[in-house]
Amino acid sequence: MSHAASLDPIAIELVRHAFHSICDEMAESLVRSSHSPNIKERRDCSCSVYDVNGDIAVQAEHIPIHLGVMAGALGHILAAYPAAEMAPGDAFLVNDPYYGANHLPDFIVVGPLFAGGEMVGFAASMAHHTDVGGLTPRSMPATATEIFHEGLRIPPVKLAAAGAVDQNLLTLIGANSRLPEERMADLGAQIATIQVAQNRIDELARRYDMAQLRFAMAQIIRLSEQTTRACIAALPDQVWTGEAQADFGGVMIPLRVAISKNNDVLNIDFTGSGPQTESPFNSCLANTLACVYMAVRITLAQGIPANAGMYRALNITIPDGSILNPRFPAAISAATQVSYHTFEALMDALSAFSPALVLAGTGGGGVFSFGGPNPRTGRLFAYGEALGGGSGASHVADGESGMIPPVANLHDTPVEVLEMSLPVRILRYELVEGSAGRGRQRGGFGLRRTFQMLTPVRCSFQVSMPTRGPDGLLGGTAGAPTRIIVTPPDAKPRHITGFSELSAPADTLIEVETAGGGGYGPAAERDPTAAEQDRLYGYGVHGLGFQAQEKQA
């Protein structure tokens, strides 16, 4: 094959899968080479490939919010560093949400890809770094009122030139972290993913020439756009509205969305959503866009490769100064918690015409972070838990239990890893009986994890859903809310109901119960056999628990 036109649809699909494999291999390299449990165990990272214009072409199945965010960040990088001036071995870094990134711990590393001396596109990785400074360990301070409280802001900067990493920049980043060695190791692992992608591009270039690779990328994007537009054009001409209440420590902030179509373009309008807060409980623009991309993909565009082509078929309006698009210098570290409710509002709207494909509200506990001196090592440590809750029920099944909300898609950190690496002991780790929302299909159950701190720590609680559990859908009821209890060794238990920080002495117990998932459909329509199984297993559902003697019968 010597010219682009000779690439038939089968060859284009082979190239697409090759790019997908590149993304997967980048992620495996990152996970295996990093040092922090947040990347190694929780896999809080994502990788993707872009065309020469900076449009996302292929992404692996990693963290949905990451994958929607990286494209915007690359646009800001290209505005500061034109592609024509880039060379093999260059790498660029950004973490600032006001430059297209997510919250500050999420570092985005991008590098150009070349074949035969010509640029093919870009490879990018995004990973959540455990600590980048700020008021509290792990850089998720609950009391932050502006982004300067949350850690080191990095606008688009050149991290490496022709393979030579800027050591001065690394020194600066390390000096702003409580875990400098871990930051250097994790950043090095991200830089290495660019070389992994370049190696595989070199192999592809032996099978396809430059014109063919560029043509394949363009066709991959074009076909996604074409198919997405066809799906939208087939929708009825009407407006669907949805709403969710973002629970900010008992203060309910409305998130409203209206969805309509204009020929083959889908309009998504968040006008009417609540204003930004003077707290970390704000989403950034890129985070909100990512929620829309995911919601559309799992309902209207199932099976269509998610890339820039799909996104081009969407016209999204997000009011400036709202909780979904705050003005600088708003704090933003709890953007992921806001995204749970954004996704819930989108599911509410999309349920009107796609009831078989949506989920009821999914639970989660928010983020519990802690850190301090580690007596085992003599160094500082920082760690954060984003425990899963009950997932929302669907048209065909009960919700799964103990699941991270779908916008995050994180793995669990094993108890053994926590106890080996941190001065903490896990006393309980189990499902929360009675936390699931009722419905024809019940929600999933939340998780309970009890920590015993073996050393004095500073804690930050960004509690998600503390007074109102995730909503049910189409007649289902809400799941139980999150519950966090702090019990110092010589004091009464304290119920944490919102965003707060505290210092905890050694032997403090911290019990986290995450929210259960919402139910789907009227509870009166539940299969009696399924209800009996719940009773026999002692599960219970929120608002309709079972007595202990019944559970043991």
TIMIKOL-242180 format. One line per 4 residues: their letters; for each residue x, y, z of C-alpha. Coordinates in Angstrom, 1 decimal. Layout:
BEGIN
A) X/Y/Z ~ ...
REM end
This chain:
BEGIN
MSHA) 0.0/0.0/0.0 ~ 1.5/3.3/-1.0 ~ -1.3/5.8/-0.8 ~ -4.0/6.6/1.7
ASLD) -7.0/5.8/-0.6 ~ -5.9/2.1/-0.5 ~ -6.8/1.8/3.2 ~ -10.1/-0.1/3.2
PIAI) -12.5/-0.1/6.2 ~ -11.0/-3.4/7.5 ~ -7.5/-1.8/7.5 ~ -8.8/1.3/9.2
ELVR) -10.3/-0.9/11.9 ~ -7.0/-2.7/12.3 ~ -5.2/0.6/12.8 ~ -7.9/1.7/15.4
HAFH) -7.3/-1.5/17.4 ~ -3.6/-1.0/17.1 ~ -3.9/2.5/18.6 ~ -6.2/1.1/21.3
SICD) -3.5/-1.4/22.2 ~ -1.0/1.4/22.4 ~ -3.2/3.1/25.0 ~ -3.6/-0.1/27.0
EMAE) 0.2/-0.7/27.0 ~ 0.9/2.8/28.0 ~ -1.4/2.3/31.0 ~ 0.1/-1.0/32.0
SLVR) 3.6/0.6/31.8 ~ 2.4/3.4/34.0 ~ 0.8/1.2/36.6 ~ 3.8/-1.2/36.9
SSHS) 6.4/1.6/37.0 ~ 4.7/4.0/39.4 ~ 5.3/4.0/43.2 ~ 2.2/5.4/44.7
PNIK) -0.7/3.0/45.7 ~ -3.1/5.4/44.1 ~ -1.7/4.6/40.7 ~ -0.3/1.1/41.3
ERRD) -3.4/-0.3/43.1 ~ -6.3/2.0/42.4 ~ -5.2/2.5/38.8 ~ -6.2/6.2/39.0
CSCS) -4.7/6.9/35.6 ~ -5.7/7.0/31.9 ~ -4.0/7.1/28.5 ~ -5.1/8.2/25.0
VYDV) -3.8/9.0/21.5 ~ -4.6/12.2/19.5 ~ -4.2/13.2/15.9 ~ -1.9/16.0/14.7
NGDI) -4.7/18.6/15.3 ~ -4.9/17.6/19.0 ~ -8.3/15.9/18.5 ~ -8.7/12.7/20.5
AVQA) -8.7/9.6/18.2 ~ -8.5/6.6/20.5 ~ -8.8/6.1/24.2 ~ -8.6/3.0/26.4
EHIP) -11.3/2.0/28.9 ~ -9.8/3.8/31.9 ~ -11.2/6.7/34.0 ~ -14.1/8.3/32.1
IHLG) -13.6/11.8/33.6 ~ -9.8/11.7/32.8 ~ -10.5/10.8/29.2 ~ -12.9/13.7/28.7
VMAG) -10.5/16.1/30.4 ~ -7.3/15.4/28.5 ~ -8.4/16.8/25.1 ~ -9.1/20.2/26.6
ALGH) -5.7/20.3/28.3 ~ -3.9/19.4/25.1 ~ -5.6/22.4/23.4 ~ -4.0/24.7/26.0
ILAA) -0.6/23.0/25.5 ~ -0.7/23.6/21.8 ~ -1.7/27.2/22.3 ~ 1.5/27.7/24.3
YPAA) 3.8/25.4/22.3 ~ 2.9/25.1/18.6 ~ 3.1/21.6/17.2 ~ 5.3/22.8/14.4
EMAP) 8.0/23.5/16.9 ~ 7.9/20.2/18.7 ~ 10.6/17.5/18.3 ~ 10.9/13.8/19.1
GDAF) 11.4/13.2/22.8 ~ 9.6/16.4/23.9 ~ 7.1/16.2/26.7 ~ 4.7/18.7/28.3
LVND) 3.0/18.9/31.6 ~ -0.2/20.6/33.0 ~ -2.3/20.2/36.1 ~ -4.2/23.5/36.3
PYYG) -8.0/23.1/35.9 ~ -8.1/26.7/34.5 ~ -5.9/25.4/31.7 ~ -8.2/22.5/30.8
ANHL) -7.1/20.0/33.5 ~ -9.1/18.5/36.3 ~ -8.1/19.0/40.0 ~ -4.5/19.8/40.9
PDFI) -3.4/16.2/41.8 ~ -4.2/15.1/38.3 ~ -1.0/15.5/36.2 ~ -1.3/15.4/32.4
VVGP) 1.8/14.5/30.5 ~ 1.7/14.9/26.7 ~ 4.3/14.1/24.0 ~ 4.3/14.2/20.2
LFAG) 4.6/11.0/18.1 ~ 6.7/10.9/15.0 ~ 7.1/8.5/12.1 ~ 9.8/9.0/9.4
GEMV) 10.5/12.5/10.8 ~ 6.9/13.6/10.5 ~ 4.4/14.1/13.3 ~ 1.7/11.5/13.5
GFAA) -0.1/12.8/16.6 ~ 0.2/12.9/20.3 ~ 0.2/10.5/23.3 ~ -1.1/11.6/26.7
SMAH) -1.3/10.1/30.1 ~ -3.1/11.4/33.2 ~ -2.5/10.2/36.7 ~ -3.6/11.3/40.2
HTDV) -0.5/12.2/42.2 ~ -1.0/11.6/46.0 ~ 0.3/15.0/47.2 ~ 1.0/18.2/45.4
GGLT) 1.1/20.5/48.4 ~ -1.8/22.6/49.8 ~ -3.3/22.9/53.2 ~ -3.6/19.2/54.1
PRSM) -1.9/15.9/53.3 ~ -3.0/14.5/49.9 ~ -3.9/18.0/48.6 ~ -7.7/17.6/49.0
PATA) -8.3/20.3/51.8 ~ -11.9/20.4/52.9 ~ -11.7/24.0/54.0 ~ -10.2/25.5/50.8
TEIF) -11.9/28.6/49.5 ~ -9.6/29.2/46.5 ~ -7.4/27.1/44.3 ~ -4.3/28.5/45.9
HEGL) -5.1/26.5/49.0 ~ -5.1/23.2/47.1 ~ -1.5/22.9/46.0 ~ 0.9/23.6/43.2
RIPP) -0.6/25.0/40.0 ~ 1.2/24.1/36.8 ~ 0.1/25.8/33.6 ~ 1.3/24.2/30.3
VKLA) 5.1/23.8/30.6 ~ 7.8/21.9/28.7 ~ 8.8/19.0/30.9 ~ 11.4/17.4/28.5
AAGA) 13.2/18.5/25.3 ~ 14.5/15.9/22.9 ~ 14.4/13.3/25.7 ~ 16.2/15.5/28.3
VDQN) 14.0/16.1/31.3 ~ 14.0/19.5/32.9 ~ 15.6/18.7/36.3 ~ 14.9/22.2/37.6
LLTL) 11.2/21.7/37.0 ~ 11.3/18.3/38.8 ~ 13.1/19.9/41.8 ~ 10.4/22.6/42.0
IGAN) 7.6/20.1/41.9 ~ 9.2/17.8/44.5 ~ 9.8/20.8/46.8 ~ 6.0/21.4/46.8
SRLP) 5.0/17.9/47.8 ~ 5.1/16.1/51.1 ~ 6.2/13.0/49.1 ~ 8.9/14.3/46.7
EERM) 10.5/10.9/45.9 ~ 7.1/9.5/45.0 ~ 6.3/12.5/42.8 ~ 9.6/12.0/40.9
ADLG) 9.0/8.3/40.4 ~ 5.4/8.7/39.3 ~ 6.2/11.6/36.9 ~ 9.0/9.5/35.5
AQIA) 6.6/6.7/34.8 ~ 4.3/9.1/33.0 ~ 7.1/10.4/30.8 ~ 8.0/6.8/30.0
TIQV) 4.5/6.1/28.6 ~ 5.3/8.5/25.7 ~ 8.3/6.4/24.7 ~ 6.1/3.3/24.9
AQNR) 3.7/4.9/22.5 ~ 6.5/6.0/20.2 ~ 8.0/2.5/20.1 ~ 4.6/1.1/18.9
IDEL) 4.2/3.9/16.4 ~ 7.6/2.9/15.0 ~ 6.3/-0.6/14.5 ~ 3.1/0.6/12.8
ARRY) 5.2/2.8/10.5 ~ 6.8/-0.3/9.1 ~ 3.3/-1.5/7.9 ~ 1.7/1.8/7.0
DMAQ) 3.1/5.0/5.6 ~ 2.6/8.5/7.1 ~ -0.3/9.3/4.8 ~ -2.1/6.1/5.7
LRFA) -1.8/6.6/9.5 ~ -3.1/10.1/9.3 ~ -5.9/9.0/7.0 ~ -6.8/6.2/9.4
MAQI) -7.0/8.6/12.3 ~ -9.2/11.1/10.4 ~ -11.5/8.2/9.3 ~ -11.8/6.9/12.9
IRLS) -12.9/10.3/14.0 ~ -15.2/10.9/11.0 ~ -17.0/7.6/11.4 ~ -17.7/8.2/15.1
EQTT) -19.1/11.6/14.2 ~ -21.2/10.2/11.3 ~ -22.7/7.4/13.4 ~ -23.4/9.6/16.5
RACI) -25.1/12.2/14.3 ~ -27.3/9.4/12.8 ~ -28.3/8.3/16.3 ~ -29.2/11.8/17.3
AALP) -31.2/12.5/14.1 ~ -33.4/9.5/14.9 ~ -34.5/10.9/18.2 ~ -37.9/12.6/18.5
DQVW) -38.1/16.4/18.5 ~ -38.8/17.2/22.1 ~ -37.0/18.5/25.3 ~ -36.0/16.2/28.1
TGEA) -35.2/17.7/31.5 ~ -33.4/16.2/34.5 ~ -32.3/17.4/37.9 ~ -30.2/16.3/40.8
QADF) -29.6/17.8/44.2 ~ -25.9/18.0/45.0 ~ -25.6/17.4/48.8 ~ -23.0/19.8/50.2
GGVM) -23.1/19.1/53.9 ~ -26.9/19.3/54.0 ~ -27.1/22.3/51.7 ~ -28.8/21.1/48.5
IPLR) -27.4/22.7/45.3 ~ -29.6/22.1/42.2 ~ -28.0/20.7/39.0 ~ -30.4/21.1/36.1
VAIS) -30.1/19.9/32.5 ~ -32.3/20.2/29.4 ~ -31.6/18.0/26.4 ~ -33.0/18.5/22.9
KNND) -31.9/18.0/19.4 ~ -31.5/20.2/16.4 ~ -31.4/17.9/13.3 ~ -28.3/15.8/14.0
VLNI) -26.9/17.9/16.9 ~ -27.7/17.2/20.6 ~ -28.1/20.2/22.7 ~ -27.2/19.8/26.4
DFTG) -27.9/22.9/28.5 ~ -27.2/23.2/32.2 ~ -28.8/26.6/32.6 ~ -30.5/26.9/36.0
SGPQ) -27.8/24.9/37.9 ~ -26.6/26.4/41.2 ~ -23.9/29.0/41.6 ~ -20.3/28.1/42.4
TESP) -19.5/27.6/46.1 ~ -16.7/29.1/48.3 ~ -15.4/25.6/48.9 ~ -13.7/22.8/47.0
FNSC) -17.2/21.5/46.0 ~ -17.1/22.8/42.4 ~ -16.7/21.0/39.1 ~ -14.3/22.4/36.5
LANT) -15.5/22.9/32.9 ~ -13.5/19.9/31.6 ~ -14.9/17.7/34.3 ~ -18.5/18.6/33.5
LACV) -17.9/18.1/29.8 ~ -16.5/14.6/30.6 ~ -19.7/13.7/32.4 ~ -21.7/14.6/29.3
YMAV) -19.5/12.6/27.1 ~ -19.9/9.5/29.2 ~ -23.7/9.8/29.6 ~ -24.1/10.1/25.8
RITL) -21.8/7.3/25.2 ~ -23.6/4.7/27.4 ~ -27.1/5.7/26.3 ~ -27.3/7.2/22.8
AQGI) -24.0/6.1/21.3 ~ -23.4/2.6/22.6 ~ -20.8/0.7/20.7 ~ -19.5/3.9/18.9
PANA) -15.8/4.6/19.6 ~ -15.6/7.6/21.9 ~ -13.4/10.3/20.3 ~ -13.5/13.8/19.0
GMYR) -16.1/12.8/16.3 ~ -18.7/11.9/18.9 ~ -18.0/15.1/20.8 ~ -18.5/17.3/17.7
ALNI) -22.1/16.2/17.5 ~ -22.8/17.8/21.0 ~ -23.6/21.4/21.7 ~ -23.0/21.9/25.4
TIPD) -24.0/25.0/27.4 ~ -22.6/25.4/30.9 ~ -23.2/28.7/32.6 ~ -20.1/30.6/33.6
GSIL) -19.9/31.1/37.4 ~ -22.0/28.0/38.1 ~ -21.0/25.1/40.3 ~ -20.3/23.3/37.0
NPRF) -18.1/26.0/35.5 ~ -16.7/28.2/38.3 ~ -14.8/31.4/37.8 ~ -11.1/31.6/38.8
PAAI) -9.9/31.3/41.5 ~ -12.5/28.9/42.8 ~ -11.3/25.8/44.7 ~ -12.0/22.7/42.7
SAAT) -10.5/19.6/44.4 ~ -13.9/18.0/45.0 ~ -14.8/18.2/41.3 ~ -15.2/14.4/41.2
QVSY) -17.8/14.5/44.0 ~ -19.8/17.1/42.0 ~ -19.6/14.9/38.9 ~ -21.5/12.1/40.7
HTFE) -24.5/14.4/40.8 ~ -23.9/15.8/37.3 ~ -24.1/12.3/36.0 ~ -27.3/11.7/38.1
ALMD) -29.0/14.7/36.5 ~ -28.1/13.5/33.0 ~ -29.4/10.0/33.8 ~ -32.7/11.6/35.0
ALSA) -33.1/13.5/31.7 ~ -32.0/10.6/29.5 ~ -34.4/8.2/31.2 ~ -37.3/9.9/29.5
FSPA) -36.5/8.3/26.1 ~ -33.9/5.7/27.0 ~ -35.2/4.0/30.3 ~ -33.6/0.7/29.5
LVLA) -30.1/2.2/29.3 ~ -29.8/4.5/32.3 ~ -28.8/3.9/35.9 ~ -30.4/5.2/39.1
GTGG) -28.2/7.3/41.4 ~ -24.9/5.7/42.5 ~ -23.5/6.1/46.0 ~ -20.0/7.0/47.2
GGVF) -18.5/8.3/50.4 ~ -16.5/11.2/49.0 ~ -12.9/11.6/49.8 ~ -11.3/10.9/53.2
SFGG) -7.6/12.0/53.3 ~ -5.1/11.8/56.1 ~ -1.4/12.0/56.7 ~ 1.5/13.0/59.0
PNPR) 4.8/11.6/60.2 ~ 5.3/7.9/59.6 ~ 7.1/6.4/62.6 ~ 8.2/3.4/60.5
TGRL) 10.1/5.5/57.9 ~ 10.7/8.8/59.7 ~ 9.1/10.6/56.7 ~ 5.8/12.2/56.0
FAYG) 3.0/10.2/54.4 ~ -0.3/11.0/52.8 ~ -3.1/8.9/51.7 ~ -6.7/9.3/50.6
EALG) -9.7/7.0/50.3 ~ -12.4/7.4/47.8 ~ -14.5/4.3/48.8 ~ -17.1/3.0/46.5
GGSG) -20.8/2.9/47.4 ~ -23.8/1.1/46.0 ~ -24.3/1.5/42.3 ~ -27.7/2.5/41.0
ASHV) -30.1/-0.2/39.8 ~ -30.9/-0.5/36.1 ~ -33.8/-1.7/34.0 ~ -32.6/-5.3/34.1
ADGE) -30.5/-5.7/37.3 ~ -30.0/-4.8/40.9 ~ -27.2/-2.3/41.5 ~ -23.7/-3.7/42.2
SGMI) -22.4/-3.3/45.8 ~ -19.3/-1.5/46.8 ~ -18.6/0.1/43.5 ~ -16.9/3.3/42.7
PPVA) -19.3/5.6/40.7 ~ -19.1/5.0/37.0 ~ -17.5/8.4/36.2 ~ -14.5/7.4/38.2
NLHD) -14.1/3.6/37.6 ~ -11.3/3.2/40.2 ~ -10.0/-0.1/41.6 ~ -10.0/-0.9/45.4
TPVE) -6.9/-0.6/47.5 ~ -6.3/-4.0/49.3 ~ -6.2/-3.9/53.1 ~ -2.9/-5.6/53.0
VLEM) -1.3/-2.8/51.0 ~ -2.7/-0.1/53.3 ~ -1.4/-1.9/56.5 ~ 2.0/-2.6/55.0
SLPV) 2.7/0.9/53.7 ~ 0.9/3.1/56.2 ~ 0.6/3.5/60.0 ~ -3.0/2.4/60.0
RILR) -5.0/-0.7/60.8 ~ -8.3/-1.7/59.1 ~ -10.7/-3.2/61.7 ~ -13.7/-3.7/59.5
YELV) -14.4/-3.8/55.8 ~ -17.9/-5.0/54.8 ~ -21.2/-4.1/53.1 ~ -23.6/-1.8/54.9
EGSA) -26.8/-3.8/55.3 ~ -30.0/-1.8/54.7 ~ -28.3/0.9/52.6 ~ -29.7/0.0/49.2
GRGR) -32.6/2.0/47.7 ~ -35.9/0.1/47.1 ~ -37.3/-0.6/43.7 ~ -38.3/-3.2/41.2
QRGG) -34.5/-3.5/41.0 ~ -32.9/-2.5/44.3 ~ -29.7/-0.4/44.5 ~ -26.3/-1.8/45.5
FGLR) -25.1/-1.7/49.1 ~ -22.6/0.8/50.4 ~ -19.3/-0.1/52.1 ~ -18.2/0.2/55.7
RTFQ) -14.5/0.5/56.4 ~ -13.1/1.3/59.9 ~ -9.6/2.7/60.3 ~ -7.5/2.7/63.4
MLTP) -4.8/5.4/63.2 ~ -1.6/4.2/64.7 ~ 0.0/7.6/64.8 ~ -1.3/11.2/65.0
VRCS) -2.7/12.4/61.7 ~ -4.2/15.4/60.0 ~ -7.5/14.5/58.4 ~ -9.6/16.1/55.6
FQVS) -13.2/15.0/54.9 ~ -14.9/15.9/51.7 ~ -18.1/14.0/52.5 ~ -20.3/13.1/49.5
MPTR) -24.0/12.6/50.1 ~ -24.0/13.1/53.9 ~ -27.7/13.9/54.4 ~ -29.3/12.6/51.1
GPDG) -28.5/9.4/49.4 ~ -28.5/9.0/45.6 ~ -31.9/9.2/44.0 ~ -33.9/6.4/42.7
LLGG) -35.3/6.4/39.2 ~ -38.7/5.9/37.7 ~ -40.4/5.1/41.0 ~ -37.4/3.7/42.9
TAGA) -36.3/5.2/46.2 ~ -33.0/6.8/47.3 ~ -30.2/4.8/48.9 ~ -29.0/5.6/52.4
PTRI) -26.7/8.6/52.8 ~ -23.0/8.5/53.7 ~ -22.1/8.2/57.4 ~ -18.7/9.0/58.9
IVTP) -18.0/8.6/62.6 ~ -14.7/9.8/64.3 ~ -14.0/8.3/67.7 ~ -10.9/9.6/69.5
PDAK) -9.5/7.3/72.2 ~ -10.7/9.4/75.1 ~ -13.6/11.3/73.7 ~ -17.2/10.9/72.4
PRHI) -17.8/9.9/68.8 ~ -18.2/12.7/66.3 ~ -20.5/12.6/63.3 ~ -18.9/14.2/60.2
TGFS) -21.6/15.6/58.0 ~ -19.9/17.9/55.6 ~ -16.5/19.3/54.5 ~ -14.2/19.5/57.5
ELSA) -10.7/19.0/58.8 ~ -9.4/17.8/62.1 ~ -6.3/16.5/63.9 ~ -6.7/12.9/65.2
PADT) -4.4/11.4/67.9 ~ -3.1/7.9/67.7 ~ -5.7/5.1/68.2 ~ -8.5/7.3/66.8
LIEV) -11.1/5.2/65.0 ~ -12.7/6.5/61.8 ~ -15.6/4.6/60.4 ~ -16.8/5.4/56.9
ETAG) -20.1/4.1/55.6 ~ -20.7/5.0/52.0 ~ -24.1/5.7/50.4 ~ -26.2/2.9/48.9
GGGY) -27.4/3.0/45.3 ~ -30.8/4.2/44.2 ~ -33.6/1.8/43.2 ~ -35.1/1.5/39.8
GPAA) -38.9/1.2/39.3 ~ -41.7/0.8/41.9 ~ -40.7/-1.5/44.8 ~ -44.2/-3.1/44.6
ERDP) -43.1/-4.6/41.3 ~ -40.1/-6.4/42.7 ~ -39.9/-10.1/42.1 ~ -41.0/-11.9/45.3
TAAE) -38.2/-14.4/44.9 ~ -35.6/-11.6/44.8 ~ -37.1/-10.0/47.8 ~ -37.0/-13.3/49.7
QDRL) -33.3/-13.8/48.8 ~ -32.6/-10.3/50.2 ~ -34.4/-11.3/53.4 ~ -32.6/-14.6/53.7
YGYG) -29.2/-13.0/53.2 ~ -30.0/-10.3/55.6 ~ -29.4/-7.5/53.1 ~ -32.4/-5.3/53.8
VHGL) -33.0/-2.1/51.8 ~ -33.0/1.5/52.9 ~ -36.1/2.4/54.8 ~ -37.2/-1.3/55.1
GFQA) -34.6/-3.1/57.2 ~ -35.0/-6.6/58.8 ~ -34.6/-7.5/62.4 ~ -31.5/-9.4/63.5
QEKQ) -33.5/-12.6/64.4 ~ -35.1/-12.6/60.9 ~ -31.6/-12.4/59.3 ~ -30.4/-15.4/61.3
A) -33.5/-17.5/60.7
REM end
